[in-house]
Amino acid sequence: MMDFLSDNAASACPEVLASLIEANAPDRPYDADSHSRNLDGAFSTLFDTEVTALWVTTGTAANALALATLCPPYGAILCHADAHIQNDECGAPEFYSHGAKLLPIAGSGAKLTPESVRDCLSALPPDVHRTQPYALSLTNATEYGCVYTPDEVAALGRLARERGLGVHMDGARFANAVVTLGCSPADLTWKAGVDVLSFGFVKNGGLSAEALIFFRPDLAAEARIRRKRGGHLVSKGRYNAAQLLAMLKDDVWLRNARAANEGARRIAEASPGRLLYPVEANELFLHLSAAEASLLRQQGFGFYDWAENLARFVVSWDQPEESIARLIAALNRL
């Protein structure tokens, strides 16, 4: 089986596994251990500003806890109609916020624009009978593998500030976006108006830890309480923190994302006429007939049927070279 189903199925990278052994010694519980205490400093260095970094165990928890700090139960969160928080998190943002409403907005490539956001806001007059907006959520890279540039994020960030909205970024594939753009993590986040980032590691070679990065200390203080109340303050937090630190050291997180992006780029070059969108991260959406999809599966390739005659392929950081080469050859033969 040559699996291109999801980067969630990838292995944990060697540095992460080694970090668990290194952390496997008695230390203080919850987030009082030496590894957890080093997170703020490590991420502050990465983002060139003072941040608060909290580990959580899943991307769903990261997104939901972040949004709960930005939006009250009676408020609304603007997001793309294809956003993970809208379609793939089983109501977790609504659950953790105790009732906040998601307002989905359409847009090509699962990207929002200032114009589409303004249109949504214009339909929400300040009326007691209408749910009022409190937050804007962006995904970078998006659910269709497209990336927001720093300028695009900044334009949305300025609009959010004008309207008094907090800004959340779902960065499940943040590393892939940074590699594609060649920019600094700061340019894509706080410098562009992002208040809180869900920084993905599991898809990129992590094992069981994601990071919540707060660029506003007031939000972080509340999030600590919400994390505990929501059941995500694990007692041996040092193992979570150790994974994050290991991936930041020597830019392992960028190395892994670079490998995944490069594999996707090579496959895209073999199938330019089939691409739904340009490949800007590690996901490809290819037009395939049912017969073509069946033929590829008969050859041992795993992928998702995304829609009718549309398939999703995801290249992982540890994708075997042989499977990439064989997929390229198979696509060329179709």
C-alpha positions in Angstrom: 0.0 0.0 0.0 1.4 3.4 -1.1 -0.5 5.7 1.3 -1.3 9.3 0.4 -4.4 9.4 2.5 -3.3 11.8 5.2 -0.2 13.2 6.9 -1.9 12.2 10.2 -0.8 8.7 9.3 2.9 9.5 9.1 5.4 8.3 11.6 6.8 10.4 14.4 10.3 11.7 13.5 13.4 10.3 15.2 14.0 13.6 17.1 10.6 13.4 18.7 11.0 9.8 19.8 14.4 10.6 21.2 12.9 13.5 23.2 10.5 11.1 25.0 13.4 9.0 26.2 15.2 12.2 27.4 12.1 13.4 29.2 11.5 10.0 30.8 12.7 11.0 34.3 10.8 12.2 37.4 9.8 15.9 37.1 7.1 18.2 38.4 3.6 17.3 37.1 1.2 19.1 34.7 3.0 22.1 33.2 5.5 22.8 36.0 8.2 20.6 34.6 11.5 21.9 33.2 10.4 21.2 29.5 7.1 23.0 29.8 8.7 26.0 31.5 11.1 26.3 28.5 8.3 26.6 25.9 7.6 30.3 26.3 11.2 31.1 25.7 11.7 28.8 22.7 8.6 30.0 20.9 9.3 33.6 21.8 12.6 33.3 20.0 10.9 31.7 17.0 8.3 34.4 16.7 10.6 37.4 17.6 8.2 38.5 20.3 7.1 37.5 23.8 4.5 34.8 23.6 2.8 32.3 25.8 2.9 28.7 24.5 0.7 25.9 25.8 0.8 22.3 24.8 -2.4 20.5 24.0 -2.9 17.0 22.7 -4.9 17.5 19.5 -5.5 20.1 16.8 -9.2 20.1 17.6 -8.5 21.0 21.2 -6.1 23.7 20.1 -8.6 25.3 17.8 -11.6 25.0 20.1 -9.7 26.3 23.2 -8.3 29.2 21.1 -11.7 30.2 19.8 -13.3 30.0 23.2 -10.9 32.6 24.5 -11.8 35.0 21.6 -15.6 34.5 21.5 -18.3 34.5 24.2 -21.1 31.9 24.1 -23.5 34.5 22.5 -21.0 35.5 19.8 -20.1 34.4 16.3 -16.9 33.2 14.7 -16.4 34.0 11.0 -14.6 31.2 9.0 -14.5 29.6 5.6 -17.2 27.2 4.6 -14.6 24.5 4.1 -12.7 25.2 7.4 -11.8 22.3 9.6 -13.6 24.0 12.5 -16.8 24.1 10.4 -16.7 20.6 8.9 -14.4 18.3 10.8 -14.4 19.0 14.5 -17.8 17.6 15.5 -19.0 20.8 17.0 -15.9 21.2 19.3 -15.6 25.0 18.9 -19.3 25.4 19.8 -18.9 23.0 22.7 -15.8 24.6 24.2 -17.2 28.1 23.7 -20.5 27.0 25.3 -22.5 27.9 22.2 -20.7 30.4 19.9 -22.0 30.3 16.4 -19.9 29.6 13.3 -20.6 31.8 10.3 -19.2 30.1 7.1 -18.1 32.2 4.2 -17.4 30.9 0.6 -14.2 31.5 -1.3 -11.9 29.9 -3.8 -9.2 27.6 -2.4 -10.8 27.8 1.1 -9.4 31.3 1.4 -11.2 34.3 2.8 -10.8 37.8 1.4 -11.5 41.2 3.0 -14.4 41.6 0.5 -16.0 38.3 1.5 -15.6 39.0 5.2 -17.1 42.5 4.8 -20.1 41.1 2.9 -20.7 38.7 5.8 -20.3 41.5 8.4 -22.7 43.8 6.5 -25.4 41.1 6.9 -25.0 41.4 10.7 -26.3 44.8 11.8 -25.8 45.7 15.5 -29.2 44.3 16.5 -30.1 42.4 19.6 -31.8 39.8 17.4 -28.7 39.0 15.5 -25.7 37.0 16.7 -22.8 39.5 16.8 -19.3 38.6 15.4 -16.3 38.4 17.8 -13.7 36.4 16.0 -12.2 35.6 12.6 -10.6 32.2 12.0 -8.1 31.6 9.1 -6.5 28.3 8.1 -2.9 28.4 6.7 -2.3 26.3 4.7 -6.0 26.0 3.8 -8.0 22.8 3.5 -7.3 22.9 -0.2 -3.5 23.3 0.3 -3.5 27.0 -0.6 -1.5 29.5 1.4 -2.2 33.0 2.7 0.7 35.4 2.1 1.7 37.8 4.9 0.0 40.7 3.0 -3.2 38.7 2.7 -3.2 37.9 6.4 -2.4 41.5 7.2 -5.3 42.8 5.1 -7.7 40.5 7.0 -6.1 41.4 10.3 -6.6 45.1 9.6 -10.3 44.5 8.8 -10.7 42.4 12.0 -9.2 45.2 14.1 -11.5 47.8 12.5 -14.5 45.7 13.4 -13.2 44.7 16.9 -12.7 41.0 16.0 -10.0 38.7 17.5 -8.0 36.7 14.9 -7.3 33.0 15.2 -5.1 31.0 12.8 -5.5 27.3 12.4 -2.0 26.3 11.6 -2.4 22.5 11.3 0.0 22.8 8.3 1.6 26.1 9.3 5.1 24.7 8.7 4.2 23.9 5.1 2.9 27.4 4.6 6.1 29.0 6.1 8.3 26.8 3.9 6.4 27.7 0.7 6.4 31.4 1.4 10.0 31.6 2.8 8.9 34.2 5.3 9.4 34.4 9.0 6.7 32.9 11.4 6.3 36.4 12.8 5.4 37.9 9.4 2.6 35.4 9.0 1.1 35.8 12.5 1.3 38.6 15.0 2.9 41.1 12.7 -0.2 40.6 10.4 -2.7 40.8 13.3 -3.1 37.2 14.5 -3.9 37.0 18.2 -3.6 33.2 18.7 -2.1 30.4 16.5 -2.9 26.7 16.7 0.6 25.5 15.7 0.4 22.0 14.2 3.1 19.4 14.9 1.4 16.0 14.7 1.0 16.1 10.9 4.6 17.2 10.5 6.4 14.5 12.4 5.1 15.0 15.9 3.5 12.3 18.0 0.9 13.6 20.4 1.4 17.3 21.0 0.3 20.5 19.4 1.0 24.1 20.5 -1.3 27.0 21.3 0.7 30.2 20.8 -0.8 33.3 22.4 0.4 36.7 21.2 -1.8 38.4 23.9 -1.1 37.5 27.6 -4.7 38.2 28.6 -5.9 35.4 26.4 -3.3 32.9 27.6 -4.3 33.3 31.3 -7.9 32.4 30.5 -6.8 29.5 28.2 -4.9 27.8 31.0 -8.1 27.6 32.9 -10.1 26.4 29.9 -7.5 23.8 29.1 -7.8 22.3 32.6 -11.6 22.5 32.6 -11.7 20.9 29.1 -9.6 17.9 30.2 -6.4 18.7 28.3 -4.1 19.4 31.2 -2.3 16.1 31.2 -0.4 15.1 34.4 2.9 14.3 32.7 3.1 17.3 30.5 6.8 17.1 30.1 6.3 14.5 27.4 4.2 16.9 25.3 6.6 19.8 25.8 9.6 17.7 25.0 8.1 16.8 21.6 7.6 20.5 20.7 11.1 21.5 21.8 12.6 18.7 19.8 10.9 19.8 16.6 12.0 23.5 17.1 15.6 22.5 17.7 17.7 22.8 14.6 14.5 23.6 12.6 13.3 20.0 12.4 9.8 21.4 11.9 10.9 23.2 8.7 13.0 20.3 7.5 10.1 17.9 7.7 7.7 20.4 6.0 10.2 21.0 3.2 10.4 17.3 2.5 6.6 17.0 2.3 6.2 20.1 0.1 8.9 18.9 -2.3 7.2 15.5 -2.8 3.9 17.2 -3.5 5.6 19.6 -6.0 7.1 16.8 -7.9 3.8 14.9 -8.2 2.1 18.2 -9.3 4.5 18.6 -12.1 3.5 15.2 -13.4 -0.2 16.1 -13.5 -0.6 19.8 -14.3 -3.8 19.3 -16.3 -5.5 17.5 -13.4 -4.9 20.1 -10.6 -7.9 21.8 -9.0 -5.6 24.4 -7.4 -1.9 25.2 -7.6 0.0 23.0 -5.1 1.4 25.4 -2.4 1.9 23.0 0.5 1.8 19.2 0.8 -1.8 18.5 -0.5 -2.9 17.8 -4.1 -6.4 17.8 -5.4 -6.6 16.0 -8.7 -9.4 15.5 -11.2 -9.7 11.7 -11.7 -12.5 9.8 -13.3 -14.0 6.9 -11.3 -12.2 4.5 -13.6 -8.9 6.2 -13.2 -9.2 6.3 -9.4 -10.1 2.6 -9.4 -7.0 1.9 -11.6 -4.7 3.7 -9.2 -6.1 1.8 -6.2 -5.6 -1.5 -8.0 -1.9 -0.5 -8.2 -1.8 0.0 -4.4 -2.2 3.8 -4.0 -4.3 5.1 -1.1 -6.1 8.5 -1.3 -9.4 10.1 -0.5 -12.3 10.6 -2.9 -12.9 14.3 -2.1 -15.8 14.9 -4.4 -17.1 13.5 -7.6 -14.2 13.0 -10.0 -11.9 14.7 -7.5 -9.3 13.0 -5.3 -7.0 14.3 -2.5 -3.4 13.1 -2.1 -1.3 14.2 0.9 2.4 13.8 1.0 3.9 13.2 4.4 7.2 14.3 5.7 8.4 10.7 5.6 6.8 9.7 2.3 9.0 6.9 0.8 10.8 8.1 -2.3 9.7 4.9 -4.1 6.0 5.6 -3.5 6.4 9.2 -4.9 8.2 7.9 -8.0 5.6 5.2 -8.6 2.7 7.6 -8.3 4.3 10.0 -10.7 4.8 7.1 -13.2 1.2 5.9 -12.7 -0.2 9.4 -13.3 1.9 9.7 -16.4 0.4 6.4 -17.7 -3.2 7.5 -17.2 
